[in-house]
Amino acid sequence: MDSPPRIPPAPPARDHGGNLDAAMARFGGSRADWLDLSTGINPDPYPVPQIPAEAWAVLPRRPDMDRLIGAARAAYRTPARIVPVNGAQGAIQMAPSLRAPGRAAVLGPTYNEHAAALHAAGWEVHEAGDLDALHGADLAVVVNPNNPDGQRSSPEALSALAAQVGLLVVDESFADPEPDLSIAPDLDAGLPNVVVLRSFGKFYGLAGLRLGFALAHGALGARLAELAGPWPVSGPAIEIGSQALADSRWQAKTIARLTEDAARLDALALAAGWHLVGGSPLFRTYACTDAQAAQERLSHRHIWSRIFPYSGSWIRLGLPPSDRWEQLETAFAML
């Protein structure tokens, strides 16, 4: 299996999934023909409720924002200050401004926007292969569970790491299906230098809503709120987020379905001779002989996947919608 490279001194390329238009241009077909599995977004989204007209017409009011924050506090089981932001990406771009630039270390390979945002803010960025290699960094980043290999770090390990770094940023964008993995419940005076990032759009399947949260205690939480500004999210995002975050029945059913579907996808990949690298209930990363060739074979069946510039063998797939499994099963049978 390929070893990931160190992050170079030049700004890294911002390589992402979701670029279905490029696949369509090369392999043909309409958007309806394609099954886009290049991202880790829940393909069966939360049902959008009716949104009051006022949510569109006026700036978000403090009671509305407090309602959203209260729902997030209960969902994430945290005593920390919660700052709504424009998706987890909004928090990623805020994090480099939380202290003066110095030496940053990112546990990788991982989502490349962390390194890119740090580079843009003047930080010296290095990739670390394990938690111990993060020690001594002025700012350390851990994505938990990690994207794309699914590596997990316990809350206890992260609490211990916090004492060894200046600022610890824990990106929990994929943690909703595994709530016990989250360090958010531990964010109190004992962890004054930890920021947790949460994505709403991935688990709830509403990435276009652009809603996320930054969590921190004390002065760090106050600084995040200052950076976010008075209206960091929209009225419709507040309405939908408040309802979805409080819907524990939908959450439990969705976790069960995602877990079952991830196992179903693993069975298809195993039968094709692929090997599981890791993942979460929202995405799976496999090792195969030639990732680019595998991506092309799937693309001829109008299924888009994700491969990585640092590995010739890794290929990542999200989960298909409940009514599109037949297309995926047929494609795997042709591999």
N, C-alpha and C positions, 0 to 999 in steps of 0.2 A: 504494500500500500504506500502511496506517495507520502512523503513528509511535507508538511506545510512550510512555506518560506517565511522568513522574517519580514516584518513590514518594512518596506524601503523608506529611505529618508524623504523621497518625493511623495506628494500626495497620492494615495492609492486610488485606483479606478473605482468608480461607484457602480459596481456590477450587481444587478438585481434580477429577481424573477419578475413575472408579470408582463414581459415584453412580447405579448402575443401577436402584436401587429407584425413584428419581424418574422415570426414563424409563418404567419399567413402569407406574407409577401413571398416567402421562399417555397412553401409547400402547398399553397392554394387553399381553397375552401373559404366559407363564410364564417363569421364569428360563431354562429349557431352550430356549425359543424364541429367546432373545436372543444376539447375538454382541457381547460387550462389548469394543470396541476403544478405549475411552477412556483406557487406561493403556498404558505401554510395558513390559509384563511379558511375558517369553517364554511363548507360549501352549502350548508343548510342554515341560513341566517335566522336570527331572532326576528319574529314577525313585527314589523314596524307598526306601532299604534297610531291612531289618529292624533295629529299634532295640532294643538290649538293655534288659531290664526295669529294670536298675540305673540307666539313664539317666533314667528317670522317678522313681525312688525315692529317690535321694540327691542332695545338692548337688554341683554340678560340682567335681571334684577338680583339683588343679594339673596332674598329668600329662595329664589329658584336655584342659584348656585349652591346655597347651603343644602338644599334638598338633594342635589346631585352628590355633593361631598358626603352627606350622611349615608347615602346608599352605597357609595364606594367604601366608606369606612366599615360598614357592616360586611360587605362582600369580601374585603381584603383583611378583615379582622385586625385592624391596626389602630394604635393610639396616636400615630404620627399625624403631622399636618399633611393634608392632601391638597395638591394643587392641580386642578384640571388643566390640560394642555391640548394643543393641536396634534393629537396622536402621540404615541411614544416617540415618534421622530422629533416632535417639538421639544420634548425633554432631552433627547440625545443632543440636540443643538444648543440647549441651555447649559448642559453639564460642564463644558469647558470653561464657562465664565464664572464658575463657583469659586475658583481660586486662581491666583496668578499662574501663568504657564510655567511648566517645569518638565519633569520626566513622567510620562504616562506609560502604563503597561496594560495591554489588552489580552485577556486569556483567549487564545485562538487555536485554529482558525474560527472565525465567527462572522456575524453580520458586519459588513465593512463600513457602515455609516458611523460607527463609533470612532474608528481610526480617522476617517475622513473629517469628521467634525473637529476632532482634536488637532489634526494637522492644520486645518483652516484657522484655528484660534491660536496657532503659534506653539503648540506643545511638541516636544520631542517624543515620538511614539515608538514603542517596541512591542512585539508580540511575545507572549509568554506561553510556554507549553503546559504549565501546571500552576496551582495556587501558590506554591512556594516561590516560583519565579516572579511573582508579583510583589514580593516583599521589598520594601524600601521605595516603592513608587510614590511620587507625589499624588498621583491619581491612578487608580486601578479600576478596570472594567471587567465584570464577569456577567455573561449572559447565562441565565439559569432558568430552565434547561437551555443548553446551548443550541444555537442554530448555526451549522446544519447537523452536527454529530450527536446531539442529544446528551452531551456530557452534563452530569448533575453534580451540584455542590450542596451539601447539607447546610441548613441554617447555622448549625454549630460551627462548621468549618468557615463559613463566611463571617460569623461574629469574631472568630479568632483572627481571621485575615484582617479585619478592620483595624485591629490594634497594630498592624504591621505596615500600614499605608497612611498617606495623608488624607485622602478622600477615596471612598469605595463607592462605585456606581454599580448597582446590581440591576440588570435588565431582565425583568420577569415577564416579557411580552408573551411567552408561551406557557406561563405557569398556571393559568386558570384551571385546566383539567387536573392539576396536581397541587391542591392548595397547601398540603403539608410541606411542600418544598419551599414555600415562601418565607423570607426573612421579615416580611412586613409586620407580622404580629410582635416582633421583638424590637421594633424601632421606638426606643424611648431614650431617656437620658444616658443609658449605658452605651448607646451607639450614636453619638452625636455627629459622626463623620460618614454616615451611610445614606445614600440616596437610592431609592427603589423606583424603577420605572415600570409602569403597567400599561399595556395596550388594551383598549376596549374592542377594537375592530376585528382582531384575529379570532378570538373565541366566539364572539357574538356574530361574526360573519358580516360585519358592517364597516369594512375598512374605509369606504367612501365617506363615512360620517366624520372621520378625522377627530377622534376622541381618545385621549389617554390621560394618564395621571403620573405626577411625580410625588413621591412620599419621602418625608424627612422629618427629623425632630429639631426643635429649638431654632437656633439662628439659621441653620441650613434651610429649614422649611420656610422661614421668613424671607430669605434671599431668593428662593425659588419663586415665591409668590410675587416678589418685586420684579423679577425677570419676566414672569408670565404676563404681567399687566392686568388691567381691570376687566377685560372681556376676552379671555383666552379661548373660549369655545362658544359655539353658537347656541341660540335658543332651541332649535330642533335637536341638537346634540344633547342638551340638558334634559329635554323631555324624554327622548328615547333612552338615554343612558340611565336616568333615574329609575325608569320602569324595569329595564332589563337587569340592572344590577340587583334589584330587589326580588327578582323572580327566581327563587331557589328551586322551584319545581322544574322549570325549564332548564336550569343549570344542571341539575342532577341527571335529567333525561339525556341531555346533550353529552355530558361526560361519558355516560354509559354507551351511547351510540358511537362516539368518536373512538372509544377504546375498542369496541367490537370491530369497527371499520378498519382501524389500524392493523389489527390482527388479520383481517381478511386480506388487506393489501400485502402484508408480510408473507402470507401463504402464496399469493400469486408470484411474488418476487422470488421466493425460495424455489418454487417449481421451475422458474426460468433460469435457475443457476446463479442468482444474485445472492449476496450475503448482507445481512443487516449490519450497518455501521452504528446506527442509533437513530434517535428522533424523539418525537413526542406524539401524543394522540392526534396532533394536528398535521404532522408531516413525518415522512420516513426517509432516511438516507441509506442508500445501498452501495455496495462495492460490486462492480462488474468488470469484465475484461477490458472494455473500451467504452467509456461513458458517452463520448461524442457519437459513436456509432449506434449505441443504444438509444440515445435521444433522437437520432435521425430515423431509426426504425419506428419508434413510437410516433414521430411526427408524420410519417406517411399514413398513419391511421388517425391523424388529426388529434393527437394527444401531446401536449406541451409539458416538458419537464424542466428541471433545473440542473445544470452542471456547473463546475467550478474551475476557475483558471488555475488554481493551485493543485488540482488533482485530476489525473486522467482516468480515474476509476470510479469516483463518487458521482452518483446521480440521486437527486432528491425528488420525491413526489409528494404532493399534497393529496388530500382525499377527494374522491369524486362526489358529486351530489348523489343523493339516494336513488335517483332515477336514471343514473348514467353508468352504473357498474358494468352493464353488458358491453358497452363500448370498450371499457378498459380490459375486461376479461378477454374479449376477442383479440385485442391488440397484443396482450401477453401471450396468447396462444400462438401468435404468428412470429414471436421473437425467435 
